[in-house]
């Protein structure tokens, strides 16, 4: 397994990265979670459409909408991961929230890659 740090000229954790109406409660809640927890994901080979927590029948429609909004914020990272390492690689990635970043002024995320 290899650890990569991917640097970006554009901010990764920004409310504009979340799809949908800027004033919707689910988008506002999603941005709050992203600011607090960052973004995480897996390569498309092992990624499910939504986290298991959002598939529970007991979850509300709002919770599912929040999870979808959070997922939309990582769309460009997932696209980069697939283009860079391909469909067969196993990739876990994360972008720390600003409060945990060692260099918050420089947008970056981490990838843990295992090639098949």
Buried (B, 14 or more C-beta within 10 A) or exposed (E): EEEBEBEBEEEBBEBEBBEEEEEBEBBBBBBEBBBEBBBBBBBBBEBEEBBEEBEEEEBEEEBBBBBBBBBBBBEEBBEBBBEEBBEEBBBBBBBBBEEEBEEEEEBBBBBBBEEE
